[in-house]
Amino acid sequence: MRWIFGFLLVLTINNCLSQSAPQSRPNIILFIADDVSWDDLGCYGNPDVQTPVIDALARDGLLFTNAYLTTSSCSPSRCSMVAGRYPHNTGAPELHMPLPADQITFPALLQAADYHTIQAGKFHMGAAVKPAFDDCREVLDGGPGGEGQWVSTLQQRPRDKPFFAWFASLDAHRSWQVSDEERLHDAASLTVPEIFVDDTTTRQDLAMYYDEISRFDRSIGEVVEELRAQSILQNTCLLIIADNGRPFPRCKTRMYDSGIKTPMVVSWPAKMKFGARCDALVSTVDFASTILDIAGLESSEYFQGKSFESLLKDPGQDFRKYAFAEHNWHDYEAHERMVVSGQYLLVRNSRPQFALGGPADSKRSPAHSRLLAAFENESLTTNQKDIFQIPRPTVELFDLREDPHQFENLADDPGHKYTLRNLQAALDLWIEGTLDDVPENLTPDYFNRRTGLPLDGSGRPTVRGQMPGAKLGAERAVGKPGF
């Protein structure tokens, strides 16, 4: 099978080379925040966080209200984006797994078509992806947020080529690294989400999280000013997203909107001046095809998403009927699958015997410590108890319009049996089409489920279990299932 995919890679690169266009092709920058939920930006209605740069770009560009990740887990999410494939189809479905060398990446195709490709900031995709970037700096000298070399890479680029930049931040990943000068948010004045205990400890935790989001915002502003100084802002397409939800309980790694939905703002002054919102359903698996489309290049049949470039011209049209996501090992044994369509979201859990308390860094957080103390004192609300629930439902169905935070499970409601049946069928077809499965020997826990402390050594798996879809050849799956 490997020779087939080698042939596909050569064929795709040749197609890109044959389409190389003059310098009038647009520049493209993808900004990726680390651990930021979809509604933690001002332009999404958050009244507390200070994000003036992103808010301004949204006012003149396009704000997506229904953008979903393929997983709420750092490295699998990034590998999925760069390879244009679902996590279990990339060969890197679990946290800290490198993308295999035989996977096709969209930066490599841009590079083959004479784009200058840049990466600066957080990487977390493995050594095999690095050759796809002409200038690959990772986090070196990037400061606490990892953004310190974004501007210099633009200043040092060759001026006779269009460029693509993968600017990924460490903001807002724990542990917080915020100087006194960067502390912009007053903990006492914040609105605390109802899933957390509202006290001084949690408020301070949220304030520092917001401070890191503001640093990400400010760093984007520095890039915008550099583009303006070089007189190339008009012909540069900026895309702003996050890799997964906030590093707080019931958010990161979860299949609810607080974990799996992403903020997404697109600004392209030469093409977009309408300051609109787009309610169409999109997935980050679509990014590879979309960015190639923006560059005027053909996508690869190996990519499982499709281009939403047409939404940048007409945001009112339909795009996807379904978006899918998955939760595999991220510190703890897990196997969940999610499908969202219209106003409904369905989650299927193959490990209901485990609580979904979030990843280890969240469990070590001040916000989680306050929840745990209140749980032991039996003073939590029903919604706050969710992270401690054992056993969990094997199937959950939520009405996103009536229940935007996914508190009320409608899976057993007779009035929603047809919706349940339809979403179950759609998820089954996607599982079949992507060669997914549920291995018996999944990677086990490497952290204590109560404290978030490593059970042995660093907490990184020395021996992993069987990967989902591995015995079916999911890493070689071709096709665009689930539209």
Backbone hydrogen bonds, N-H to C=O, Kabsch-Sander energy under -0.5 kcal/mol:
donor,donor_aa,acceptor,acceptor_aa,energy
4,I,1,M,-0.7
5,F,1,M,-1.4
6,G,2,R,-2.1
7,F,3,W,-2.2
8,L,4,I,-2.2
9,L,5,F,-2.1
10,V,6,G,-2.2
11,L,7,F,-2.8
12,T,8,L,-2.7
13,I,9,L,-2.5
14,N,10,V,-2.4
15,N,11,L,-2.0
16,C,12,T,-2.2
17,L,13,I,-2.7
18,S,14,N,-2.3
19,Q,15,N,-0.9
19,Q,16,C,-0.6
20,S,17,L,-1.3
25,R,22,P,-1.9
27,N,235,N,-2.4
28,I,163,F,-2.4
29,I,237,C,-2.8
30,L,165,A,-3.0
31,F,29,I,-0.6
31,F,239,L,-3.3
32,I,167,F,-2.3
33,A,31,F,-0.5
33,A,241,I,-2.9
34,D,171,D,-2.7
35,D,33,A,-0.6
36,V,244,N,-1.6
38,W,261,K,-0.7
40,D,37,S,-1.8
44,Y,41,L,-1.4
45,G,42,G,-2.0
46,N,41,L,-1.6
51,T,49,V,-0.8
55,D,51,T,-2.2
56,A,52,P,-2.0
57,L,53,V,-2.2
58,A,54,I,-2.3
59,R,55,D,-2.0
60,D,56,A,-1.4
61,G,57,L,-1.2
62,L,266,V,-2.5
63,L,276,A,-2.1
64,F,62,L,-0.5
64,F,264,M,-2.8
65,T,278,C,-2.5
66,N,278,C,-0.6
68,Y,282,V,-2.2
69,L,260,I,-2.9
73,S,71,T,-0.7
77,S,73,S,-2.2
78,R,74,C,-1.9
79,C,75,S,-2.8
80,S,76,P,-2.0
81,M,77,S,-1.9
82,V,78,R,-2.7
83,A,79,C,-1.8
84,G,80,S,-1.1
85,R,80,S,-1.4
89,N,86,Y,-2.2
90,T,86,Y,-0.7
90,T,87,P,-1.4
91,G,87,P,-0.6
92,A,87,P,-0.8
95,L,329,W,-2.0
97,M,94,E,-1.6
99,L,125,M,-2.8
103,Q,100,P,-1.6
106,F,82,V,-2.1
109,L,105,T,-1.3
110,L,106,F,-2.2
111,Q,107,P,-2.7
112,A,108,A,-2.1
113,A,109,L,-1.1
114,D,111,Q,-1.6
115,Y,110,L,-2.4
116,H,162,P,-2.8
117,T,115,Y,-0.6
118,I,164,F,-2.7
119,Q,135,D,-3.0
120,A,166,W,-1.7
121,G,138,E,-3.6
122,K,168,A,-2.0
129,V,126,G,-1.3
130,K,126,G,-0.5
130,K,127,A,-0.9
132,A,129,V,-1.7
133,F,130,K,-2.3
134,D,117,T,-1.0
134,D,132,A,-0.5
135,D,117,T,-1.9
137,R,119,Q,-2.8
137,R,135,D,-0.6
140,L,137,R,-1.4
142,G,139,V,-2.4
146,G,143,G,-1.2
147,E,142,G,-0.6
148,G,142,G,-2.4
150,W,147,E,-1.8
153,T,149,Q,-1.9
154,L,150,W,-1.1
155,Q,151,V,-1.9
156,Q,152,S,-1.9
157,R,154,L,-0.5
161,K,158,P,-0.7
164,F,116,H,-2.5
165,A,28,I,-2.5
166,W,118,I,-2.7
167,F,30,L,-2.2
167,F,165,A,-0.8
168,A,120,A,-1.2
168,A,166,W,-0.9
169,S,32,I,-2.8
170,L,145,G,-3.3
171,D,145,G,-0.8
173,H,170,L,-2.7
182,E,179,S,-0.9
183,R,180,D,-1.0
184,L,182,E,-1.1
187,A,185,H,-0.7
189,S,186,D,-1.4
190,L,187,A,-1.2
192,V,190,L,-0.6
196,F,193,P,-2.0
199,D,197,V,-1.3
203,R,199,D,-2.4
204,Q,200,T,-2.2
205,D,201,T,-1.8
206,L,202,T,-2.5
207,A,203,R,-2.4
208,M,204,Q,-2.0
209,Y,205,D,-1.7
210,Y,206,L,-2.6
211,D,207,A,-2.0
212,E,208,M,-1.7
213,I,209,Y,-1.7
214,S,210,Y,-2.3
215,R,211,D,-1.5
216,F,212,E,-2.0
217,D,213,I,-2.3
218,R,214,S,-2.7
219,S,215,R,-2.2
220,I,216,F,-1.8
221,G,217,D,-1.9
222,E,218,R,-1.6
223,V,219,S,-1.7
224,V,220,I,-2.5
225,E,221,G,-2.2
226,E,222,E,-1.8
227,L,223,V,-2.6
228,R,224,V,-2.3
229,A,225,E,-2.3
230,Q,226,E,-1.9
231,S,228,R,-1.2
232,I,227,L,-2.6
233,L,227,L,-0.8
236,T,233,L,-1.7
237,C,27,N,-3.1
238,L,236,T,-0.6
238,L,267,S,-3.5
239,L,29,I,-2.6
240,I,265,V,-2.6
241,I,31,F,-2.4
243,D,33,A,-1.9
245,G,259,G,-1.4
246,R,258,S,-0.5
248,F,246,R,-2.2
251,C,248,F,-1.3
252,K,246,R,-2.0
252,K,248,F,-0.6
253,T,72,S,-0.9
254,R,251,C,-2.4
259,G,256,Y,-2.1
260,I,256,Y,-3.1
261,K,257,D,-1.3
262,T,67,A,-2.5
264,M,64,F,-0.5
265,V,240,I,-1.8
266,V,62,L,-2.6
267,S,238,L,-2.5
270,A,234,Q,-2.3
271,K,268,W,-2.0
272,M,268,W,-3.2
275,G,60,D,-0.8
276,A,61,G,-2.0
278,C,63,L,-2.9
279,D,277,R,-0.5
282,V,66,N,-2.2
284,T,68,Y,-2.1
286,D,283,S,-1.9
287,F,284,T,-1.3
290,T,286,D,-2.2
291,I,287,F,-2.9
292,L,288,A,-1.8
293,D,289,S,-2.0
294,I,290,T,-2.6
295,A,291,I,-1.7
296,G,293,D,-1.5
297,L,292,L,-3.0
303,F,300,S,-1.5
304,Q,84,G,-3.3
305,G,84,G,-0.7
305,G,285,V,-0.6
311,L,308,F,-1.6
312,L,308,F,-0.6
312,L,309,E,-1.1
313,K,310,S,-1.0
314,D,310,S,-2.2
317,Q,314,D,-1.4
319,F,320,R,-0.5
320,R,281,L,-1.0
323,A,340,V,-1.8
325,A,338,M,-2.0
326,E,70,T,-2.3
327,H,336,E,-2.3
330,H,332,Y,-1.1
336,E,327,H,-1.9
337,R,348,R,-2.4
338,M,325,A,-2.6
339,V,346,L,-2.2
340,V,323,A,-2.3
341,S,344,Y,-2.7
344,Y,341,S,-2.3
345,L,398,F,-1.9
346,L,339,V,-3.1
347,V,396,E,-2.5
348,R,337,R,-3.1
349,N,394,T,-2.7
350,S,335,H,-2.8
350,S,348,R,-0.6
354,F,351,R,-1.6
357,G,355,A,-0.7
363,K,359,P,-2.0
364,R,360,A,-1.4
365,S,362,S,-1.5
369,S,365,S,-2.1
370,R,366,P,-1.8
371,L,367,A,-1.5
372,L,368,H,-3.0
373,A,369,S,-2.1
374,A,370,R,-2.0
375,F,371,L,-2.5
376,E,372,L,-2.3
377,N,373,A,-1.3
378,E,375,F,-1.3
379,S,374,A,-3.0
385,K,381,T,-1.3
386,D,383,N,-0.9
387,I,384,Q,-0.6
388,F,385,K,-2.1
389,Q,385,K,-0.5
389,Q,386,D,-1.3
392,R,352,P,-2.7
396,E,347,V,-2.5
398,F,345,L,-2.5
400,L,343,Q,-3.7
400,L,398,F,-0.8
401,R,343,Q,-0.5
403,D,399,D,-2.4
406,Q,403,D,-2.0
409,N,407,F,-0.7
410,L,397,L,-3.3
410,L,408,E,-0.5
413,D,410,L,-1.8
416,H,413,D,-2.3
417,K,414,P,-1.3
420,L,416,H,-2.6
421,R,417,K,-2.4
422,N,418,Y,-2.5
423,L,419,T,-2.4
424,Q,420,L,-2.4
425,A,421,R,-2.2
426,A,422,N,-2.3
427,L,423,L,-2.5
428,D,424,Q,-2.3
429,L,425,A,-2.2
430,W,426,A,-2.1
431,I,427,L,-2.6
432,E,428,D,-2.4
433,G,429,L,-2.8
434,T,430,W,-2.1
435,L,432,E,-1.0
436,D,431,I,-2.6
442,L,440,E,-0.9
446,Y,331,D,-2.5
447,F,331,D,-0.7
448,N,453,L,-3.1
452,G,448,N,-2.1
455,L,446,Y,-2.0
456,D,446,Y,-0.6
459,G,456,D,-1.2
466,Q,441,N,-2.6
470,A,467,M,-2.0
472,L,469,G,-0.7
473,G,469,G,-0.6
473,G,470,A,-1.2
474,A,469,G,-2.5
476,R,473,G,-2.0
477,A,474,A,-1.4
479,G,301,E,-0.6
